[in-house]
Amino acid sequence: MIGKLFRNARIFTPIDRGVPLAGKNQGQVASFERGAVYVHNGVIEMVGPESQIMDSIKTRQVDLEVDCRGLCLIPGFVDCHTHMCFADLREDEFELRLAGADYLEILRKGGGIHSSVRAVRRASEEELFAGTKRRVLRALGFGTTTLEIKSGYGLDTETELKMLRVIARVGRETVLDVVPTFMGAHAVPGESAGNPDDYVRLVVEEMLPRVRTQGIARFCDVFCEAGVFSLEQSRRVLLAARDHGLGGKIHADEVNDLGGARLAAEMRTVSAEHLLAAGDDNLRAMAGAGVIGVLLPGTAYSLRKKLAPAGRMRDLNLPLAIATDSNPGTCYTESMPFVFGLAVMNTHLSPQEALVAATLNAAYAVKMEKTVGSLQKGKRADFLLLEGRGPAVLAYHAGVSPVVAVYKRGELVAGSG
């Protein structure tokens, strides 16, 4: 039984009241100018003004007392959308895009996701694990304490299962909470070119039953986009995933307003991701259905696209999360501080709104809200110390990470403490 007291901190945290924060509540953050957190066996028991906490713990066991020196203390980041399980980088495609090549054009010519598929199929399970673990630990250093990782660079049954095994192992062998997502419907593989319906049949009739038997994945994602999977194909995948007990996610309307956001509302998926081209009516439907909009500002930055209209989405009462979309092709970053800064500076979320998006709402987007995402009694003691007076420093101190220390379940796991 171990009790720890973290005091003399400027604390900022969303307050979880049982639903994601949206609209005028998107930036609802509690703050304590001189605050403290009392942790017992890795779980938060008390958080609030230091004077109150000190009075309340007089009869409690305190094995370790940490003076936070007036630094900012926030919940650990929840990176709710990543593709960190991959084998090779795609710098050559980055240069092609800089020269004017279109993302979907590169995909049609066998690059993009197809390039990553070839590399992952060649890689041994051990090689894939080593690279994924390295990236995940880098994310930890940037303050990510919980993250989702998708498969989707296998596009055949055995390689998709291999990826999910690697993702599960990373979760076992690192301190982070890792949420595995099956994304066999990431693209139509080269061997099925011209026969996308046949590939969808493979995903539905062979891959999903094997994924369920394997028992690793918690969600199923599908890339609903022109030239990838149609609305009807995406619906079929999501319906089958639901039948197999997996939560639904959808890459929606990244390039074209295909209606993926409307499909997310119809299917009541947990989240819809990207949404750069989604129309207001479909976004409004998402909000009404309780679907979380996951914005990926780093991807728009890398593709030189206009960022998702976060302000308009907020006005439509859509709960917003932000994530890195860490992947080898369109957003090679593990840094949540970087995407936090982009969200504040380029999508015009306030620092408080971005904090909610990077923590509590992101936790809802991976159904981890009961244990992470805010600093409240009963949740895990996952938090960061920042070199600054408030979460705005994540955007203000541009180009670097102000994360001084990362705590997971009350243990220092990265930084100097």
C-alpha beads as a LAMMPS data file, in Angstrom:
LAMMPS data file: protein, C-alpha beads

417 atoms
416 bonds

1 atom types
1 bond types

-500.0 500.0 xlo xhi
-500.0 500.0 ylo yhi
-500.0 500.0 zlo zhi

Masses

1 110.0

Atoms # bond

1 1 1 0.000 0.000 0.000
2 1 1 1.831 3.116 -1.237
3 1 1 0.655 6.707 -0.771
4 1 1 2.175 9.585 -2.774
5 1 1 1.581 13.296 -2.504
6 1 1 2.274 15.650 -5.418
7 1 1 1.955 19.243 -4.222
8 1 1 2.781 22.829 -5.197
9 1 1 1.493 22.319 -8.750
10 1 1 -0.621 24.485 -11.044
11 1 1 -3.253 21.867 -11.899
12 1 1 -5.468 21.923 -15.002
13 1 1 -7.863 19.073 -15.747
14 1 1 -11.129 18.430 -17.553
15 1 1 -13.925 17.192 -15.312
16 1 1 -15.567 13.971 -16.444
17 1 1 -19.307 14.061 -15.834
18 1 1 -20.097 10.936 -17.804
19 1 1 -20.193 12.330 -21.360
20 1 1 -17.612 13.831 -23.738
21 1 1 -17.397 17.616 -23.532
22 1 1 -18.843 19.488 -26.499
23 1 1 -19.958 22.890 -27.698
24 1 1 -19.668 25.575 -25.038
25 1 1 -18.360 22.906 -22.651
26 1 1 -15.522 21.758 -24.948
27 1 1 -13.064 23.870 -22.939
28 1 1 -14.475 23.141 -19.481
29 1 1 -11.335 22.745 -17.366
30 1 1 -10.941 22.951 -13.586
31 1 1 -7.791 24.640 -12.322
32 1 1 -6.021 25.009 -8.990
33 1 1 -3.408 27.757 -8.694
34 1 1 -1.588 25.852 -5.952
35 1 1 -2.894 22.330 -6.137
36 1 1 -2.063 18.842 -5.000
37 1 1 -2.810 15.255 -5.971
38 1 1 -2.847 12.369 -3.499
39 1 1 -2.270 8.965 -5.091
40 1 1 -2.778 5.589 -3.456
41 1 1 -1.467 2.470 -5.197
42 1 1 -1.351 4.234 -8.550
43 1 1 -4.909 5.561 -8.356
44 1 1 -5.977 9.137 -7.632
45 1 1 -7.749 9.529 -4.291
46 1 1 -7.824 13.311 -4.029
47 1 1 -7.111 16.320 -6.209
48 1 1 -7.707 19.984 -5.424
49 1 1 -6.274 22.983 -3.591
50 1 1 -3.114 22.042 -1.722
51 1 1 -4.395 23.385 1.614
52 1 1 -7.482 21.175 1.462
53 1 1 -5.540 18.092 0.390
54 1 1 -2.969 18.589 3.172
55 1 1 -5.770 18.777 5.755
56 1 1 -7.486 15.691 4.324
57 1 1 -4.427 13.427 4.341
58 1 1 -3.285 14.055 7.918
59 1 1 -4.271 10.517 8.824
60 1 1 -3.229 9.002 5.478
61 1 1 -0.031 7.209 4.633
62 1 1 2.416 9.332 2.611
63 1 1 5.426 7.329 1.463
64 1 1 6.642 9.902 -1.046
65 1 1 6.089 13.647 -1.247
66 1 1 6.945 15.434 -4.483
67 1 1 7.286 19.216 -4.665
68 1 1 6.216 20.093 -8.213
69 1 1 7.895 23.520 -7.894
70 1 1 4.917 25.425 -9.261
71 1 1 4.997 23.603 -12.603
72 1 1 1.838 22.967 -14.612
73 1 1 0.295 19.537 -14.022
74 1 1 -2.170 18.086 -16.564
75 1 1 -3.513 14.610 -17.371
76 1 1 -1.374 12.378 -19.574
77 1 1 -2.163 12.650 -23.275
78 1 1 -4.433 10.051 -24.867
79 1 1 -3.371 9.655 -28.499
80 1 1 -6.548 8.094 -29.861
81 1 1 -5.533 7.590 -33.506
82 1 1 -2.164 6.186 -34.599
83 1 1 -0.659 3.805 -37.141
84 1 1 2.597 3.323 -35.230
85 1 1 2.966 -0.353 -36.182
86 1 1 4.892 -0.197 -39.464
87 1 1 8.207 -1.313 -40.937
88 1 1 9.729 1.338 -43.244
89 1 1 9.583 5.117 -43.710
90 1 1 8.261 6.803 -46.871
91 1 1 10.430 9.894 -47.231
92 1 1 10.452 9.560 -51.019
93 1 1 6.684 10.017 -51.124
94 1 1 6.986 13.059 -48.890
95 1 1 9.218 14.644 -51.515
96 1 1 6.785 13.651 -54.283
97 1 1 3.980 15.424 -52.442
98 1 1 6.190 18.492 -51.987
99 1 1 6.622 18.458 -55.762
100 1 1 2.848 18.434 -56.259
101 1 1 1.815 14.768 -56.353
102 1 1 -1.638 14.038 -54.932
103 1 1 -2.035 11.548 -52.057
104 1 1 -4.710 9.460 -53.808
105 1 1 -2.656 9.560 -57.025
106 1 1 0.340 8.095 -55.171
107 1 1 -1.948 5.417 -53.719
108 1 1 -3.324 4.481 -57.157
109 1 1 0.243 4.048 -58.464
110 1 1 1.101 1.494 -55.779
111 1 1 2.620 3.868 -53.248
112 1 1 1.150 5.160 -50.025
113 1 1 -0.389 2.460 -47.896
114 1 1 0.630 -0.166 -50.468
115 1 1 4.307 0.666 -49.894
116 1 1 3.867 0.128 -46.153
117 1 1 1.992 -3.127 -46.813
118 1 1 4.917 -4.555 -48.771
119 1 1 7.341 -3.605 -45.987
120 1 1 5.195 -5.041 -43.179
121 1 1 4.620 -8.285 -45.051
122 1 1 8.394 -8.682 -45.440
123 1 1 9.228 -7.803 -41.845
124 1 1 9.586 -10.444 -39.164
125 1 1 7.379 -10.152 -36.114
126 1 1 10.418 -9.296 -34.006
127 1 1 11.504 -6.519 -36.382
128 1 1 8.006 -5.089 -36.409
129 1 1 7.848 -5.190 -32.618
130 1 1 11.215 -3.458 -32.164
131 1 1 10.283 -0.540 -34.419
132 1 1 6.814 -0.128 -32.945
133 1 1 8.115 -0.221 -29.385
134 1 1 10.731 2.416 -30.218
135 1 1 8.079 4.797 -31.553
136 1 1 5.726 4.158 -28.640
137 1 1 8.462 4.961 -26.122
138 1 1 9.248 8.131 -28.038
139 1 1 5.578 9.085 -27.715
140 1 1 5.804 8.429 -23.984
141 1 1 8.598 10.967 -23.727
142 1 1 6.278 13.527 -25.346
143 1 1 3.655 12.876 -22.666
144 1 1 1.446 10.197 -24.206
145 1 1 0.406 7.708 -21.525
146 1 1 -2.425 5.976 -23.432
147 1 1 -2.569 5.401 -27.175
148 1 1 -4.428 3.522 -29.853
149 1 1 -2.559 1.613 -32.579
150 1 1 -4.244 0.336 -35.735
151 1 1 -3.321 -2.591 -37.919
152 1 1 -3.962 -2.066 -41.629
153 1 1 -0.564 -2.475 -43.251
154 1 1 -1.049 -6.210 -43.754
155 1 1 -4.190 -6.407 -45.892
156 1 1 -4.130 -10.179 -45.715
157 1 1 -5.368 -12.287 -42.853
158 1 1 -2.078 -13.584 -41.473
159 1 1 -0.236 -10.250 -41.630
160 1 1 -3.126 -8.382 -40.003
161 1 1 -3.102 -10.932 -37.163
162 1 1 0.685 -10.537 -36.921
163 1 1 0.301 -6.786 -36.543
164 1 1 -2.297 -7.191 -33.803
165 1 1 0.016 -9.588 -31.933
166 1 1 2.783 -6.984 -32.106
167 1 1 0.451 -4.225 -30.888
168 1 1 -0.681 -6.375 -27.957
169 1 1 2.921 -7.181 -27.049
170 1 1 3.859 -3.498 -27.058
171 1 1 1.058 -2.960 -24.565
172 1 1 2.386 -5.752 -22.343
173 1 1 6.033 -4.744 -22.522
174 1 1 5.756 -0.967 -22.069
175 1 1 4.115 1.093 -19.342
176 1 1 1.572 2.660 -21.689
177 1 1 -2.033 1.580 -22.040
178 1 1 -2.252 0.451 -25.681
179 1 1 -5.633 0.090 -27.412
180 1 1 -5.508 -2.244 -30.471
181 1 1 -7.710 -1.510 -33.505
182 1 1 -8.184 -3.834 -36.485
183 1 1 -8.085 -1.980 -39.798
184 1 1 -7.997 -4.630 -42.482
185 1 1 -10.145 -2.240 -44.544
186 1 1 -7.373 0.361 -44.835
187 1 1 -6.981 -0.043 -48.612
188 1 1 -7.658 -2.585 -51.336
189 1 1 -4.411 -4.604 -51.715
190 1 1 -2.699 -4.870 -55.074
191 1 1 -3.721 -8.478 -55.561
192 1 1 -7.395 -7.441 -55.269
193 1 1 -7.160 -4.361 -57.500
194 1 1 -10.280 -4.156 -59.618
195 1 1 -12.182 -6.428 -57.221
196 1 1 -12.795 -4.365 -54.079
197 1 1 -16.012 -6.238 -53.278
198 1 1 -14.051 -9.493 -53.186
199 1 1 -11.611 -7.955 -50.734
200 1 1 -14.437 -6.641 -48.554
201 1 1 -15.825 -10.184 -48.545
202 1 1 -12.422 -11.414 -47.302
203 1 1 -12.416 -8.813 -44.501
204 1 1 -15.960 -9.693 -43.464
205 1 1 -15.985 -13.451 -43.888
206 1 1 -12.400 -14.427 -43.017
207 1 1 -10.473 -11.644 -41.279
208 1 1 -13.070 -10.497 -38.761
209 1 1 -13.888 -14.014 -37.480
210 1 1 -10.139 -14.679 -37.057
211 1 1 -9.661 -11.322 -35.323
212 1 1 -12.486 -12.130 -32.914
213 1 1 -10.965 -15.555 -32.164
214 1 1 -7.558 -13.940 -31.596
215 1 1 -9.211 -11.673 -29.016
216 1 1 -6.826 -8.689 -29.201
217 1 1 -8.588 -5.931 -31.157
218 1 1 -11.131 -3.716 -29.383
219 1 1 -12.226 -1.680 -32.414
220 1 1 -12.564 -1.997 -36.181
221 1 1 -11.792 0.963 -38.444
222 1 1 -12.478 1.425 -42.177
223 1 1 -11.202 4.011 -44.664
224 1 1 -14.348 5.406 -46.299
225 1 1 -13.074 7.527 -49.171
226 1 1 -13.343 7.873 -52.949
227 1 1 -11.009 5.331 -54.521
228 1 1 -10.771 3.305 -51.311
229 1 1 -14.008 1.923 -49.783
230 1 1 -17.465 3.134 -50.704
231 1 1 -20.227 3.966 -48.262
232 1 1 -21.897 0.601 -48.821
233 1 1 -18.628 -1.334 -48.489
234 1 1 -17.778 0.591 -45.323
235 1 1 -21.229 -0.062 -43.886
236 1 1 -20.805 -3.777 -44.533
237 1 1 -17.473 -3.860 -42.691
238 1 1 -18.827 -1.915 -39.722
239 1 1 -21.940 -4.099 -39.462
240 1 1 -19.803 -7.239 -39.471
241 1 1 -17.464 -5.733 -36.873
242 1 1 -20.441 -4.994 -34.633
243 1 1 -21.603 -8.601 -34.991
244 1 1 -18.146 -9.702 -33.818
245 1 1 -18.236 -7.477 -30.751
246 1 1 -15.855 -4.746 -31.955
247 1 1 -16.473 -1.032 -31.544
248 1 1 -16.737 0.941 -34.769
249 1 1 -14.446 3.692 -36.051
250 1 1 -14.261 5.292 -39.481
251 1 1 -11.752 7.338 -41.468
252 1 1 -14.330 9.720 -42.929
253 1 1 -14.324 12.480 -45.549
254 1 1 -10.595 13.168 -45.453
255 1 1 -10.358 14.186 -49.119
256 1 1 -13.930 14.153 -50.444
257 1 1 -17.326 14.686 -48.823
258 1 1 -18.392 11.107 -49.509
259 1 1 -20.837 10.986 -46.610
260 1 1 -18.621 9.069 -44.201
261 1 1 -19.604 11.402 -41.368
262 1 1 -23.277 10.616 -42.039
263 1 1 -22.444 6.892 -42.035
264 1 1 -20.680 7.319 -38.685
265 1 1 -23.892 8.834 -37.307
266 1 1 -26.048 6.095 -38.825
267 1 1 -23.820 3.339 -37.408
268 1 1 -23.239 5.222 -34.133
269 1 1 -19.531 4.529 -34.338
270 1 1 -17.442 5.555 -31.359
271 1 1 -15.615 8.117 -33.476
272 1 1 -15.064 9.444 -36.973
273 1 1 -11.566 10.587 -37.906
274 1 1 -10.135 13.282 -40.234
275 1 1 -13.367 15.048 -41.405
276 1 1 -11.568 17.716 -43.422
277 1 1 -14.238 17.647 -46.165
278 1 1 -17.319 16.749 -44.089
279 1 1 -20.399 18.906 -44.590
280 1 1 -22.329 20.630 -41.813
281 1 1 -25.453 18.457 -42.059
282 1 1 -23.401 15.294 -41.647
283 1 1 -21.385 16.775 -38.791
284 1 1 -24.644 17.776 -37.119
285 1 1 -25.866 14.192 -37.492
286 1 1 -22.670 12.954 -35.854
287 1 1 -23.212 15.294 -32.937
288 1 1 -26.776 14.072 -32.524
289 1 1 -25.611 10.468 -32.533
290 1 1 -22.902 11.079 -29.906
291 1 1 -20.021 10.314 -32.286
292 1 1 -16.693 11.926 -31.384
293 1 1 -14.909 13.876 -34.103
294 1 1 -11.194 13.076 -34.038
295 1 1 -9.162 15.845 -35.659
296 1 1 -5.693 15.115 -37.019
297 1 1 -4.070 18.514 -37.581
298 1 1 -0.627 17.022 -38.178
299 1 1 -1.913 15.130 -41.225
300 1 1 -3.435 18.225 -42.800
301 1 1 -0.162 20.036 -42.073
302 1 1 1.880 17.287 -43.752
303 1 1 -0.461 17.100 -46.763
304 1 1 -0.598 20.918 -46.992
305 1 1 -4.362 20.857 -46.713
306 1 1 -6.724 23.226 -44.992
307 1 1 -7.282 21.985 -41.463
308 1 1 -10.628 20.698 -40.235
309 1 1 -12.988 23.528 -39.226
310 1 1 -12.839 22.908 -35.490
311 1 1 -14.676 26.106 -34.582
312 1 1 -17.625 25.240 -36.794
313 1 1 -17.675 21.684 -35.414
314 1 1 -17.690 23.053 -31.883
315 1 1 -20.587 25.327 -32.763
316 1 1 -22.475 22.278 -34.057
317 1 1 -22.006 20.720 -30.592
318 1 1 -19.728 17.960 -31.900
319 1 1 -17.355 16.653 -29.188
320 1 1 -13.789 16.984 -30.472
321 1 1 -10.630 14.990 -29.833
322 1 1 -7.178 15.475 -31.335
323 1 1 -4.543 12.844 -32.126
324 1 1 -1.246 12.492 -33.973
325 1 1 -2.263 10.023 -36.724
326 1 1 1.372 8.934 -36.369
327 1 1 2.163 7.001 -39.548
328 1 1 5.030 6.606 -42.029
329 1 1 3.350 8.345 -44.950
330 1 1 1.164 11.341 -44.178
331 1 1 2.112 12.312 -40.624
332 1 1 5.376 11.039 -39.216
333 1 1 5.280 12.368 -35.672
334 1 1 4.812 10.915 -32.195
335 1 1 4.472 14.338 -30.593
336 1 1 1.172 15.293 -28.998
337 1 1 2.631 18.718 -28.037
338 1 1 3.155 19.354 -31.757
339 1 1 -0.444 18.539 -32.721
340 1 1 -1.709 20.430 -29.659
341 1 1 0.091 23.522 -30.942
342 1 1 -1.329 23.049 -34.443
343 1 1 -4.824 22.659 -33.004
344 1 1 -4.519 25.921 -31.104
345 1 1 -2.765 27.978 -33.758
346 1 1 -4.366 26.621 -36.946
347 1 1 -7.803 25.249 -35.996
348 1 1 -8.467 28.000 -33.459
349 1 1 -9.269 25.797 -30.501
350 1 1 -8.448 27.515 -27.220
351 1 1 -5.726 25.895 -25.080
352 1 1 -8.460 24.653 -22.744
353 1 1 -10.457 23.169 -25.624
354 1 1 -7.338 21.511 -26.999
355 1 1 -6.524 20.101 -23.539
356 1 1 -9.962 18.470 -23.341
357 1 1 -9.530 17.176 -26.903
358 1 1 -6.125 15.647 -26.118
359 1 1 -7.163 14.007 -22.856
360 1 1 -10.765 13.402 -21.775
361 1 1 -12.517 13.387 -25.157
362 1 1 -9.676 11.324 -26.606
363 1 1 -10.195 8.823 -23.776
364 1 1 -13.875 8.608 -24.733
365 1 1 -12.806 7.985 -28.340
366 1 1 -11.108 4.741 -27.248
367 1 1 -13.558 3.915 -24.435
368 1 1 -10.916 4.439 -21.744
369 1 1 -12.683 7.316 -19.999
370 1 1 -13.391 5.338 -16.818
371 1 1 -9.673 5.036 -16.069
372 1 1 -7.815 7.879 -17.858
373 1 1 -8.318 11.301 -19.420
374 1 1 -8.850 13.467 -16.335
375 1 1 -7.487 13.878 -12.830
376 1 1 -10.306 12.587 -10.662
377 1 1 -10.840 10.179 -7.807
378 1 1 -10.746 6.587 -8.983
379 1 1 -8.814 7.222 -12.198
380 1 1 -5.215 6.209 -12.817
381 1 1 -2.573 8.689 -11.729
382 1 1 -1.398 9.416 -15.280
383 1 1 -0.172 13.002 -15.487
384 1 1 2.493 15.330 -16.852
385 1 1 4.521 18.186 -15.463
386 1 1 5.019 21.001 -17.953
387 1 1 7.597 23.762 -17.870
388 1 1 5.052 26.547 -17.909
389 1 1 2.188 28.167 -16.067
390 1 1 -0.641 26.472 -17.952
391 1 1 -1.508 24.227 -20.915
392 1 1 -1.101 27.181 -23.318
393 1 1 2.662 26.579 -23.063
394 1 1 2.183 23.551 -25.339
395 1 1 1.390 25.962 -28.184
396 1 1 3.327 28.976 -26.925
397 1 1 6.734 27.235 -26.695
398 1 1 6.729 26.237 -30.340
399 1 1 8.906 23.532 -31.824
400 1 1 9.924 21.898 -28.545
401 1 1 8.268 19.798 -25.871
402 1 1 7.686 21.499 -22.519
403 1 1 7.060 18.098 -20.902
404 1 1 9.393 17.858 -17.893
405 1 1 8.129 14.632 -16.375
406 1 1 5.689 11.860 -17.255
407 1 1 3.952 9.857 -14.529
408 1 1 2.073 6.634 -15.186
409 1 1 0.012 5.278 -12.288
410 1 1 1.957 7.599 -10.035
411 1 1 5.386 6.343 -11.150
412 1 1 7.920 8.532 -12.936
413 1 1 8.350 6.862 -16.356
414 1 1 9.977 9.615 -18.439
415 1 1 11.717 12.933 -17.835
416 1 1 13.555 14.225 -14.807
417 1 1 10.732 14.414 -12.278

Bonds

1 1 1 2
2 1 2 3
3 1 3 4
4 1 4 5
5 1 5 6
6 1 6 7
7 1 7 8
8 1 8 9
9 1 9 10
10 1 10 11
11 1 11 12
12 1 12 13
13 1 13 14
14 1 14 15
15 1 15 16
16 1 16 17
17 1 17 18
18 1 18 19
19 1 19 20
20 1 20 21
21 1 21 22
22 1 22 23
23 1 23 24
24 1 24 25
25 1 25 26
26 1 26 27
27 1 27 28
28 1 28 29
29 1 29 30
30 1 30 31
31 1 31 32
32 1 32 33
33 1 33 34
34 1 34 35
35 1 35 36
36 1 36 37
37 1 37 38
38 1 38 39
39 1 39 40
40 1 40 41
41 1 41 42
42 1 42 43
43 1 43 44
44 1 44 45
45 1 45 46
46 1 46 47
47 1 47 48
48 1 48 49
49 1 49 50
50 1 50 51
51 1 51 52
52 1 52 53
53 1 53 54
54 1 54 55
55 1 55 56
56 1 56 57
57 1 57 58
58 1 58 59
59 1 59 60
60 1 60 61
61 1 61 62
62 1 62 63
63 1 63 64
64 1 64 65
65 1 65 66
66 1 66 67
67 1 67 68
68 1 68 69
69 1 69 70
70 1 70 71
71 1 71 72
72 1 72 73
73 1 73 74
74 1 74 75
75 1 75 76
76 1 76 77
77 1 77 78
78 1 78 79
79 1 79 80
80 1 80 81
81 1 81 82
82 1 82 83
83 1 83 84
84 1 84 85
85 1 85 86
86 1 86 87
87 1 87 88
88 1 88 89
89 1 89 90
90 1 90 91
91 1 91 92
92 1 92 93
93 1 93 94
94 1 94 95
95 1 95 96
96 1 96 97
97 1 97 98
98 1 98 99
99 1 99 100
100 1 100 101
101 1 101 102
102 1 102 103
103 1 103 104
104 1 104 105
105 1 105 106
106 1 106 107
107 1 107 108
108 1 108 109
109 1 109 110
110 1 110 111
111 1 111 112
112 1 112 113
113 1 113 114
114 1 114 115
115 1 115 116
116 1 116 117
117 1 117 118
118 1 118 119
119 1 119 120
120 1 120 121
121 1 121 122
122 1 122 123
123 1 123 124
124 1 124 125
125 1 125 126
126 1 126 127
127 1 127 128
128 1 128 129
129 1 129 130
130 1 130 131
131 1 131 132
132 1 132 133
133 1 133 134
134 1 134 135
135 1 135 136
136 1 136 137
137 1 137 138
138 1 138 139
139 1 139 140
140 1 140 141
141 1 141 142
142 1 142 143
143 1 143 144
144 1 144 145
145 1 145 146
146 1 146 147
147 1 147 148
148 1 148 149
149 1 149 150
150 1 150 151
151 1 151 152
152 1 152 153
153 1 153 154
154 1 154 155
155 1 155 156
156 1 156 157
157 1 157 158
158 1 158 159
159 1 159 160
160 1 160 161
161 1 161 162
162 1 162 163
163 1 163 164
164 1 164 165
165 1 165 166
166 1 166 167
167 1 167 168
168 1 168 169
169 1 169 170
170 1 170 171
171 1 171 172
172 1 172 173
173 1 173 174
174 1 174 175
175 1 175 176
176 1 176 177
177 1 177 178
178 1 178 179
179 1 179 180
180 1 180 181
181 1 181 182
182 1 182 183
183 1 183 184
184 1 184 185
185 1 185 186
186 1 186 187
187 1 187 188
188 1 188 189
189 1 189 190
190 1 190 191
191 1 191 192
192 1 192 193
193 1 193 194
194 1 194 195
195 1 195 196
196 1 196 197
197 1 197 198
198 1 198 199
199 1 199 200
200 1 200 201
201 1 201 202
202 1 202 203
203 1 203 204
204 1 204 205
205 1 205 206
206 1 206 207
207 1 207 208
208 1 208 209
209 1 209 210
210 1 210 211
211 1 211 212
212 1 212 213
213 1 213 214
214 1 214 215
215 1 215 216
216 1 216 217
217 1 217 218
218 1 218 219
219 1 219 220
220 1 220 221
221 1 221 222
222 1 222 223
223 1 223 224
224 1 224 225
225 1 225 226
226 1 226 227
227 1 227 228
228 1 228 229
229 1 229 230
230 1 230 231
231 1 231 232
232 1 232 233
233 1 233 234
234 1 234 235
235 1 235 236
236 1 236 237
237 1 237 238
238 1 238 239
239 1 239 240
240 1 240 241
241 1 241 242
242 1 242 243
243 1 243 244
244 1 244 245
245 1 245 246
246 1 246 247
247 1 247 248
248 1 248 249
249 1 249 250
250 1 250 251
251 1 251 252
252 1 252 253
253 1 253 254
254 1 254 255
255 1 255 256
256 1 256 257
257 1 257 258
258 1 258 259
259 1 259 260
260 1 260 261
261 1 261 262
262 1 262 263
263 1 263 264
264 1 264 265
265 1 265 266
266 1 266 267
267 1 267 268
268 1 268 269
269 1 269 270
270 1 270 271
271 1 271 272
272 1 272 273
273 1 273 274
274 1 274 275
275 1 275 276
276 1 276 277
277 1 277 278
278 1 278 279
279 1 279 280
280 1 280 281
281 1 281 282
282 1 282 283
283 1 283 284
284 1 284 285
285 1 285 286
286 1 286 287
287 1 287 288
288 1 288 289
289 1 289 290
290 1 290 291
291 1 291 292
292 1 292 293
293 1 293 294
294 1 294 295
295 1 295 296
296 1 296 297
297 1 297 298
298 1 298 299
299 1 299 300
300 1 300 301
301 1 301 302
302 1 302 303
303 1 303 304
304 1 304 305
305 1 305 306
306 1 306 307
307 1 307 308
308 1 308 309
309 1 309 310
310 1 310 311
311 1 311 312
312 1 312 313
313 1 313 314
314 1 314 315
315 1 315 316
316 1 316 317
317 1 317 318
318 1 318 319
319 1 319 320
320 1 320 321
321 1 321 322
322 1 322 323
323 1 323 324
324 1 324 325
325 1 325 326
326 1 326 327
327 1 327 328
328 1 328 329
329 1 329 330
330 1 330 331
331 1 331 332
332 1 332 333
333 1 333 334
334 1 334 335
335 1 335 336
336 1 336 337
337 1 337 338
338 1 338 339
339 1 339 340
340 1 340 341
341 1 341 342
342 1 342 343
343 1 343 344
344 1 344 345
345 1 345 346
346 1 346 347
347 1 347 348
348 1 348 349
349 1 349 350
350 1 350 351
351 1 351 352
352 1 352 353
353 1 353 354
354 1 354 355
355 1 355 356
356 1 356 357
357 1 357 358
358 1 358 359
359 1 359 360
360 1 360 361
361 1 361 362
362 1 362 363
363 1 363 364
364 1 364 365
365 1 365 366
366 1 366 367
367 1 367 368
368 1 368 369
369 1 369 370
370 1 370 371
371 1 371 372
372 1 372 373
373 1 373 374
374 1 374 375
375 1 375 376
376 1 376 377
377 1 377 378
378 1 378 379
379 1 379 380
380 1 380 381
381 1 381 382
382 1 382 383
383 1 383 384
384 1 384 385
385 1 385 386
386 1 386 387
387 1 387 388
388 1 388 389
389 1 389 390
390 1 390 391
391 1 391 392
392 1 392 393
393 1 393 394
394 1 394 395
395 1 395 396
396 1 396 397
397 1 397 398
398 1 398 399
399 1 399 400
400 1 400 401
401 1 401 402
402 1 402 403
403 1 403 404
404 1 404 405
405 1 405 406
406 1 406 407
407 1 407 408
408 1 408 409
409 1 409 410
410 1 410 411
411 1 411 412
412 1 412 413
413 1 413 414
414 1 414 415
415 1 415 416
416 1 416 417
